[in-house]
Amino acid sequence: MKLYHSPTSPYVRKVMVLLHETEQLQDVELETVASTPVSPAAPLLSKAPLTKVPALERSDGPTLFDSRVICAFLDARAKAGMYPEGSARWDVLTLEALADGILDAALLMTYEARLRPEDKQWDDWVEAQWVKIDRACAVLNQRWMAHLSGPLDMGQIAVGCALGYLDLRHDARGWRKGNDALAAWYAEFSARPSMVETRPPS
Ligand SMILES: N[C@@H](CCC(=O)N[C@@H](CS)C(=O)NCC(=O)O)C(=O)O
């Protein structure tokens, strides 16, 4: 299998952390590409029409995207149980969606600052994205700590990668303020070998 990869993409990191945790790294070749909304990576054009990473090329089926589909596929392949059966499954999927929503808002903020011409940037819109992230972090801190402290699952991995991305690109916003339990959880979670090995270059 070939994973279209970027070392700074938090969505790719979700897949990489899962590959580490489920001992499937050796089954995947990495191809690093740089793709942005205004400059799609050429190798992705024929594989993944949205030209986003991650995308997972397989020999026995079509290329998979996005990160949630790839993670579900790799989890099933390894029979790792990162998406448990029963009612816990809906908690994990909801937690992953919340973490990915943080990422979506944070990535939009990054693109606004890095890609949009300065005279077209819209501060209120950027602030509105941060309000979503701020609210989501507060909800994680208030309602999800018991789940986050339980056995490893895909929801936890997604939250770890989302908070790591906030540190990478939006550190000055200070997501830890008022979220002590979440900050303490992240300090421990980010020390896992799978998180250390996939830390993005600063
Ligand atoms: N929902 C997608 C989001 C993937 C995504 O936005 N990846 C970014 C890199 S962090 C990308 O490839 N952007 C290029 C683009 O938007 O065209 C997923 O979970 O995989």
Ligand as a Chemical Component Dictionary entry (heavy atoms), coordinates in Angstrom:
data_LIG
# 
_chem_comp.id                   LIG 
_chem_comp.type                 NON-POLYMER 
_chem_comp.pdbx_formal_charge   0 
_chem_comp.three_letter_code    LIG 
# 
loop_
_chem_comp_atom.comp_id 
_chem_comp_atom.atom_id 
_chem_comp_atom.alt_atom_id 
_chem_comp_atom.type_symbol 
_chem_comp_atom.charge 
_chem_comp_atom.model_Cartn_x 
_chem_comp_atom.model_Cartn_y 
_chem_comp_atom.model_Cartn_z 
_chem_comp_atom.pdbx_ordinal 
LIG N1  N1  N 0 -11.319 15.542 5.676  1  
LIG C1  C1  C 0 -10.008 15.263 5.147  2  
LIG C2  C2  C 0 -9.161  16.527 5.205  3  
LIG C3  C3  C 0 -7.792  16.337 4.558  4  
LIG C4  C4  C 0 -7.095  17.683 4.304  5  
LIG O1  O1  O 0 -7.724  18.746 4.284  6  
LIG N2  N2  N 0 -5.775  17.603 4.106  7  
LIG C5  C5  C 0 -5.038  18.809 3.760  8  
LIG C6  C6  C 0 -3.640  18.767 4.321  9  
LIG S1  S1  S 0 -3.640  18.973 6.075  10 
LIG C7  C7  C 0 -4.932  18.884 2.252  11 
LIG O2  O2  O 0 -4.527  17.926 1.618  12 
LIG N3  N3  N 0 -5.305  20.038 1.668  13 
LIG C8  C8  C 0 -5.261  20.256 0.248  14 
LIG C9  C9  C 0 -6.565  20.843 -0.241 15 
LIG O3  O3  O 0 -7.432  21.235 0.565  16 
LIG O4  O4  O 0 -6.715  20.894 -1.468 17 
LIG C10 C10 C 0 -9.385  14.099 5.913  18 
LIG O5  O5  O 0 -9.833  13.812 7.030  19 
LIG O6  O6  O 0 -8.504  13.418 5.378  20 
# 
loop_
_chem_comp_bond.comp_id 
_chem_comp_bond.atom_id_1 
_chem_comp_bond.atom_id_2 
_chem_comp_bond.value_order 
_chem_comp_bond.pdbx_ordinal 
LIG N1  C1  SING 1  
LIG C1  C2  SING 2  
LIG C1  C10 SING 3  
LIG C2  C3  SING 4  
LIG C3  C4  SING 5  
LIG C4  O1  DOUB 6  
LIG C4  N2  SING 7  
LIG N2  C5  SING 8  
LIG C5  C6  SING 9  
LIG C5  C7  SING 10 
LIG C6  S1  SING 11 
LIG C7  O2  DOUB 12 
LIG C7  N3  SING 13 
LIG N3  C8  SING 14 
LIG C8  C9  SING 15 
LIG C9  O3  DOUB 16 
LIG C9  O4  SING 17 
LIG C10 O5  DOUB 18 
LIG C10 O6  SING 19 
# 
